[in-house]
Amino acid sequence: MNHCNTSPVRAADLRNEFIQTLSEEFLSVKGYGIYAFMSTVEVIGLFDEYQTRREPIREFARAYVQMF
C-alpha cells in the first residue's frame, strides 16, 4: 500500500476529529458550538497550532475553551 495515498485521508480525519472535539467542548462549556465563537480560518489556525503540541485532542480542546 502506498502511504502517500492514505496520508491526506488520515490528516483530514484528524482535522475532523479535532473540530468535532473542540465543538463538543465549546457546546458543553459555553452552550454553543465552535462556530458561534470562531471563524473557519481561526479553527484551522488552531488546528495547525494543535499539531505542534504533544497532547491529546480532548486536553487541548478543554484548555483552549477554558482560556477562551
Backbone as JSON Lines, residues from 0, in Angstrom:
{"i":0,"aa":"M","n":[0.84,-1.18,0.0],"ca":[0.0,0.0,0.0],"c":[0.89,1.24,0.0]}
{"i":1,"aa":"N","n":[0.54,2.21,-0.78],"ca":[1.3,3.45,-0.87],"c":[0.84,4.4,0.23]}
{"i":2,"aa":"H","n":[1.75,4.75,1.14],"ca":[1.41,5.62,2.26],"c":[1.08,7.04,1.83]}
{"i":3,"aa":"C","n":[1.59,7.45,0.69],"ca":[1.29,8.79,0.2],"c":[-0.19,8.96,-0.1]}
{"i":4,"aa":"N","n":[-0.85,7.89,-0.52],"ca":[-2.27,7.97,-0.84],"c":[-3.15,8.03,0.41]}
{"i":5,"aa":"T","n":[-2.69,7.45,1.52],"ca":[-3.51,7.44,2.72],"c":[-3.22,8.61,3.64]}
{"i":6,"aa":"S","n":[-2.08,9.21,3.53],"ca":[-1.71,10.3,4.43],"c":[-2.68,11.48,4.41]}
{"i":7,"aa":"P","n":[-3.1,11.97,3.24],"ca":[-4.07,13.08,3.25],"c":[-5.4,12.69,3.89]}
{"i":8,"aa":"V","n":[-5.78,11.43,3.74],"ca":[-7.03,10.97,4.34],"c":[-6.89,10.98,5.86]}
{"i":9,"aa":"R","n":[-5.77,10.49,6.36],"ca":[-5.54,10.49,7.81],"c":[-5.48,11.91,8.34]}
{"i":10,"aa":"A","n":[-4.85,12.8,7.62],"ca":[-4.77,14.2,8.04],"c":[-6.16,14.82,8.1]}
{"i":11,"aa":"A","n":[-6.99,14.53,7.12],"ca":[-8.35,15.05,7.11],"c":[-9.17,14.46,8.25]}
{"i":12,"aa":"D","n":[-8.97,13.17,8.53],"ca":[-9.67,12.53,9.65],"c":[-9.27,13.17,10.97]}
{"i":13,"aa":"L","n":[-7.99,13.44,11.14],"ca":[-7.5,14.07,12.36],"c":[-8.07,15.48,12.5]}
{"i":14,"aa":"R","n":[-8.09,16.22,11.42],"ca":[-8.66,17.58,11.44],"c":[-10.15,17.53,11.79]}
{"i":15,"aa":"N","n":[-10.87,16.6,11.2],"ca":[-12.3,16.46,11.5],"c":[-12.53,16.08,12.97]}
{"i":16,"aa":"E","n":[-11.71,15.17,13.48],"ca":[-11.82,14.78,14.89],"c":[-11.52,15.98,15.79]}
{"i":17,"aa":"F","n":[-10.51,16.76,15.43],"ca":[-10.16,17.95,16.2],"c":[-11.33,18.93,16.25]}
{"i":18,"aa":"I","n":[-11.91,19.22,15.09],"ca":[-13.02,20.18,15.02],"c":[-14.22,19.66,15.79]}
{"i":19,"aa":"Q","n":[-14.53,18.39,15.66],"ca":[-15.65,17.79,16.38],"c":[-15.43,17.88,17.89]}
{"i":20,"aa":"T","n":[-14.26,17.53,18.34],"ca":[-13.94,17.56,19.77],"c":[-14.0,18.98,20.31]}
{"i":21,"aa":"L","n":[-13.42,19.92,19.58],"ca":[-13.44,21.3,20.01],"c":[-14.86,21.85,20.07]}
{"i":22,"aa":"S","n":[-15.65,21.5,19.08],"ca":[-17.05,21.95,19.06],"c":[-17.83,21.36,20.22]}
{"i":23,"aa":"E","n":[-17.61,20.09,20.52],"ca":[-18.27,19.46,21.66],"c":[-17.89,20.16,22.97]}
{"i":24,"aa":"E","n":[-16.63,20.52,23.08],"ca":[-16.16,21.19,24.29],"c":[-16.78,22.58,24.42]}
{"i":25,"aa":"F","n":[-16.83,23.32,23.33],"ca":[-17.5,24.63,23.35],"c":[-18.96,24.47,23.74]}
{"i":26,"aa":"L","n":[-19.63,23.5,23.15],"ca":[-21.04,23.27,23.43],"c":[-21.26,22.91,24.9]}
{"i":27,"aa":"S","n":[-20.41,22.07,25.43],"ca":[-20.52,21.64,26.81],"c":[-20.28,22.79,27.8]}
{"i":28,"aa":"V","n":[-19.29,23.6,27.53],"ca":[-18.9,24.66,28.47],"c":[-19.64,25.96,28.22]}
{"i":29,"aa":"K","n":[-19.78,26.34,26.97],"ca":[-20.33,27.65,26.63],"c":[-21.8,27.62,26.2]}
{"i":30,"aa":"G","n":[-22.29,26.43,25.84],"ca":[-23.68,26.31,25.43],"c":[-23.91,26.49,23.93]}
{"i":31,"aa":"Y","n":[-22.85,26.76,23.19],"ca":[-22.92,26.92,21.73],"c":[-21.71,26.24,21.11]}
{"i":32,"aa":"G","n":[-21.86,25.8,19.86],"ca":[-20.76,25.15,19.15],"c":[-19.66,26.12,18.77]}
{"i":33,"aa":"I","n":[-18.62,25.57,18.24],"ca":[-17.4,26.32,17.94],"c":[-17.61,27.51,17.01]}
{"i":34,"aa":"Y","n":[-18.48,27.35,16.02],"ca":[-18.62,28.41,15.01],"c":[-19.44,29.6,15.51]}
{"i":35,"aa":"A","n":[-19.97,29.51,16.72],"ca":[-20.59,30.68,17.33],"c":[-19.52,31.61,17.89]}
{"i":36,"aa":"F","n":[-18.31,31.1,18.04],"ca":[-17.23,31.85,18.66],"c":[-16.03,32.11,17.74]}
{"i":37,"aa":"M","n":[-15.85,31.24,16.75],"ca":[-14.65,31.32,15.91],"c":[-15.03,31.17,14.44]}
{"i":38,"aa":"S","n":[-14.21,31.76,13.59],"ca":[-14.38,31.59,12.15],"c":[-13.69,30.3,11.71]}
{"i":39,"aa":"T","n":[-13.98,29.85,10.52],"ca":[-13.33,28.66,9.97],"c":[-11.83,28.85,9.89]}
{"i":40,"aa":"V","n":[-11.4,30.02,9.49],"ca":[-9.96,30.31,9.38],"c":[-9.29,30.21,10.76]}
{"i":41,"aa":"E","n":[-9.96,30.71,11.78],"ca":[-9.41,30.62,13.14],"c":[-9.32,29.18,13.62]}
{"i":42,"aa":"V","n":[-10.33,28.39,13.29],"ca":[-10.34,26.98,13.7],"c":[-9.19,26.23,13.03]}
{"i":43,"aa":"I","n":[-8.98,26.45,11.74],"ca":[-7.88,25.79,11.03],"c":[-6.53,26.25,11.59]}
{"i":44,"aa":"G","n":[-6.41,27.52,11.92],"ca":[-5.19,28.02,12.55],"c":[-4.94,27.36,13.9]}
{"i":45,"aa":"L","n":[-6.01,27.16,14.66],"ca":[-5.88,26.48,15.95],"c":[-5.5,25.02,15.75]}
{"i":46,"aa":"F","n":[-6.03,24.39,14.71],"ca":[-5.64,23.01,14.4],"c":[-4.15,22.94,14.07]}
{"i":47,"aa":"D","n":[-3.67,23.9,13.31],"ca":[-2.23,23.94,13.0],"c":[-1.41,24.07,14.28]}
{"i":48,"aa":"E","n":[-1.88,24.9,15.2],"ca":[-1.19,25.05,16.5],"c":[-1.22,23.74,17.27]}
{"i":49,"aa":"Y","n":[-2.37,23.09,17.28],"ca":[-2.5,21.8,17.98],"c":[-1.48,20.79,17.46]}
{"i":50,"aa":"Q","n":[-1.26,20.77,16.16],"ca":[-0.36,19.78,15.57],"c":[1.08,19.95,16.03]}
{"i":51,"aa":"T","n":[1.44,21.11,16.55],"ca":[2.8,21.33,17.03],"c":[2.97,20.84,18.47]}
{"i":52,"aa":"R","n":[1.9,20.43,19.1],"ca":[1.93,20.01,20.51],"c":[1.82,18.49,20.62]}
{"i":53,"aa":"R","n":[2.22,18.01,21.74],"ca":[2.14,16.58,22.02],"c":[1.15,16.33,23.16]}
{"i":54,"aa":"E","n":[-0.12,16.54,22.87],"ca":[-1.14,16.28,23.87],"c":[-2.4,15.78,23.16]}
{"i":55,"aa":"P","n":[-3.22,15.04,23.87],"ca":[-4.46,14.55,23.27],"c":[-5.37,15.71,22.86]}
{"i":56,"aa":"I","n":[-6.18,15.47,21.84],"ca":[-7.09,16.49,21.33],"c":[-8.0,17.0,22.45]}
{"i":57,"aa":"R","n":[-8.56,16.1,23.23],"ca":[-9.51,16.49,24.28],"c":[-8.86,17.43,25.29]}
{"i":58,"aa":"E","n":[-7.64,17.14,25.71],"ca":[-6.95,18.0,26.66],"c":[-6.69,19.38,26.06]}
{"i":59,"aa":"F","n":[-6.25,19.4,24.82],"ca":[-6.01,20.68,24.14],"c":[-7.31,21.48,24.05]}
{"i":60,"aa":"A","n":[-8.38,20.82,23.66],"ca":[-9.67,21.49,23.5],"c":[-10.17,22.05,24.83]}
{"i":61,"aa":"R","n":[-10.07,21.26,25.88],"ca":[-10.53,21.72,27.2],"c":[-9.75,22.95,27.65]}
{"i":62,"aa":"A","n":[-8.44,22.88,27.52],"ca":[-7.6,24.01,27.93],"c":[-7.91,25.25,27.11]}
{"i":63,"aa":"Y","n":[-8.11,25.09,25.81],"ca":[-8.4,26.23,24.96],"c":[-9.75,26.87,25.31]}
{"i":64,"aa":"V","n":[-10.76,26.06,25.49],"ca":[-12.1,26.57,25.78],"c":[-12.1,27.27,27.14]}
{"i":65,"aa":"Q","n":[-11.38,26.74,28.1],"ca":[-11.31,27.37,29.42],"c":[-10.64,28.74,29.33]}
{"i":66,"aa":"M","n":[-9.66,28.89,28.45],"ca":[-8.97,30.17,28.28],"c":[-9.79,31.15,27.44]}
{"i":67,"aa":"F","n":[-10.72,30.65,26.65],"ca":[-11.46,31.47,25.7],"c":[-12.39,32.42,26.39]}
